[in-house]
Amino acid sequence: MTNKDKFNQLVSGEDNRTLADVKKRIKNRAMLRESQQIALKVLMKLDDFGWSQKDLAKAMDVTPQQITKIVSGKENLTIETQIKLQHILDIPVLASYYENKMTEMDQRIVTFEKRVDKMVVQAIEYSNNYQSTKVLKLERIDF
């Protein structure tokens, strides 16, 4: 099918599944991202253990085809499958959201610590009978 044919099909009045398919992909985008991250973790752990996908299939008591679906990153994994992966491979599958948040927080803390090492912070409050003013003074220190 040429691009012109595809375009004509899109703009024709006929009911095609394109719009429904696009909506489905958008709806499942977050699930697919998580599945891909799990797939990467599984593949890296298999490499660390020196296991094949068949070895993992035996350990999980599933078919090799199921493992192929998991490592392709397009499978909607059940909680049971995620727990099996977590226990057999010792990878945090269910906590991936919190792992990402902790990594981001650690990076921010390290960046902040680097900045604080080179600065002195002083809080000074000026006041008189009519008003009070607080000033934050930063001084850079060269070591």
PyMOL commands that set and color helices and strands:
alter all, ss='L'
color gray80, all
select helices_A, chain A and resi 3-11+18-27+29-49+53-60+64-72+79-89+96-117
alter helices_A, ss='H'
color red, helices_A
select strands_A, chain A and resi 119-127+132-140
alter strands_A, ss='S'
color yellow, strands_A
deselect
rebuild
show_as cartoon
